[in-house]
Structures are given as C-alpha cells and as structure tokens.
Amino acid sequence: MSLDPVFDALADPTRRLLLERLAGGEVVTASAMAGELPMSRQAVTTHLALLDRAGLVASERVGREVRYAFRAGPLVEATRWMAEVGDAWDGRLGRLARLLDTSEVSAVDDR
C-alpha cells in the first residue's frame, strides 16, 4: 500500500479537522459536518472523497445520504513508517555523536 494518498490527505488542515471529528467514533453525513464548519456541503464532500480514496474514511450510502466513518488502518501504517524512519535516523545520529565524541578525545590526545 502506498502511503502517498494518506500523506496528501493529511497535508490539508481542513481534512485533518474532518478526521478529528470522525475519530470520535461518530458516523456523520457531509451535510451534518458542513453545518458545523464555515464551508459548503459540496466542499466538505470533496474533502471527504479525498479522505475516502486515501482509505482514511469509509463511506456508506443509506437512502439518499452518504455516511462517513473514520478508518484508522492507514494512519497506523503511516505511523509505523514514520517510526521506522525515525529509528533509522536516531541510529545514524547516535553513531555520528559517538564518532564526534571519539574524534574530540583523539584531538585532545594528539596535542
């Protein structure tokens, strides 16, 4: 699974706000969310569609309404990837710090 759509979706503050609202466990419609935000229902629907394509929300048509619910899976994968990258950099920086410490000791010994 590519994480690009997840990070693209999370790059927008409005989409992060919508996710925060949905992360509370509620299943809501675009109309309900638009009523709480300073934007049109169509704008909310556009943002939700992008979140849906990224797998961050699930949509279900119930009659004339489409209801949206939060899906944590892609965030778990993105968090796992960030942790792996962070761990790799922590290791590199730790080795650099040790190298610099031993270089400083060697420089003092050489005087």
C-alpha positions as CSV (number, residue, x, y, z in Angstrom):
1,M,0.0,0.0,0.0
2,S,1.3,3.4,-1.0
3,L,1.3,6.0,1.8
4,D,1.3,8.9,-0.7
5,P,-2.5,9.3,-0.7
6,V,-2.5,9.3,3.1
7,F,0.1,12.0,3.5
8,D,-1.5,14.0,0.7
9,A,-4.8,13.8,2.6
10,L,-3.2,14.8,5.9
11,A,-1.4,17.8,4.3
12,D,-4.6,19.8,4.4
13,P,-5.8,21.3,7.7
14,T,-9.5,21.0,6.7
15,R,-9.1,17.3,6.1
16,R,-7.3,16.9,9.4
17,L,-10.2,18.7,11.1
18,L,-12.7,16.4,9.4
19,L,-10.7,13.4,10.5
20,E,-10.5,14.6,14.1
21,R,-14.3,15.0,14.1
22,L,-14.8,11.5,12.7
23,A,-12.1,9.9,15.0
24,G,-14.6,10.4,17.9
25,G,-16.4,7.4,16.6
26,E,-19.4,9.1,15.1
27,V,-20.8,8.3,11.7
28,V,-21.9,11.5,10.1
29,T,-23.1,12.9,6.8
30,A,-21.4,15.7,4.8
31,S,-24.4,17.9,5.4
32,A,-24.0,17.5,9.2
33,M,-20.3,18.3,9.1
34,A,-20.9,21.3,6.8
35,G,-23.4,22.6,9.4
36,E,-20.6,22.8,11.9
37,L,-18.0,24.3,9.6
38,P,-17.7,27.5,7.7
39,M,-17.8,25.8,4.3
40,S,-20.4,24.4,1.9
41,R,-21.6,20.8,1.9
42,Q,-20.0,20.4,-1.5
43,A,-16.6,21.5,-0.2
44,V,-16.9,19.0,2.7
45,T,-17.9,16.3,0.3
46,T,-14.9,17.0,-1.9
47,H,-12.6,16.7,1.2
48,L,-14.3,13.6,2.4
49,A,-14.0,12.0,-1.1
50,L,-10.2,12.5,-0.9
51,L,-10.1,11.0,2.6
52,D,-12.1,8.1,1.3
53,R,-9.7,7.5,-1.6
54,A,-6.8,7.5,0.9
55,G,-8.6,4.9,3.0
56,L,-8.9,7.2,6.0
57,V,-12.7,7.2,6.0
58,A,-15.3,4.6,4.9
59,S,-18.5,5.8,3.2
60,E,-21.8,4.1,3.1
61,R,-24.9,5.1,1.2
62,V,-28.1,4.9,3.4
63,G,-31.0,6.1,1.3
64,R,-30.2,9.5,-0.1
65,E,-27.4,10.1,2.4
66,V,-23.8,9.1,2.4
67,R,-22.5,8.5,5.9
68,Y,-18.8,8.6,6.7
69,A,-16.8,6.9,9.4
70,F,-13.1,7.1,10.5
71,R,-10.8,4.2,9.5
72,A,-7.5,4.1,11.5
73,G,-5.7,1.5,9.4
74,P,-3.9,3.9,7.0
75,L,-2.8,6.1,10.0
76,V,-1.4,3.0,11.7
77,E,0.7,2.2,8.6
78,A,1.8,5.8,8.3
79,T,2.8,5.9,12.0
80,R,4.7,2.7,11.6
81,W,6.6,4.1,8.6
82,M,7.5,7.3,10.4
83,A,8.7,5.3,13.4
84,E,10.9,3.2,11.2
85,V,12.4,6.2,9.5
86,G,12.8,7.9,12.9
87,D,14.6,4.9,14.4
88,A,16.9,4.8,11.4
89,W,17.8,8.4,11.8
90,D,18.2,8.1,15.6
91,G,20.7,5.3,14.9
92,R,22.6,7.4,12.4
93,L,22.7,10.5,14.7
94,G,23.8,8.3,17.6
95,R,26.7,6.9,15.6
96,L,27.6,10.4,14.5
97,A,27.6,11.7,18.1
98,R,29.8,8.8,19.2
99,L,32.2,9.5,16.3
100,L,32.4,13.1,17.2
101,D,33.0,12.3,20.9
102,T,35.8,10.0,20.0
103,S,37.2,12.5,17.5
104,E,37.3,15.2,20.2
105,V,39.1,12.8,22.6
106,S,41.6,11.9,19.8
107,A,42.2,15.6,19.0
108,V,42.9,16.3,22.7
109,D,45.2,13.3,23.0
110,D,47.1,14.4,19.9
111,R,48.0,17.8,21.5
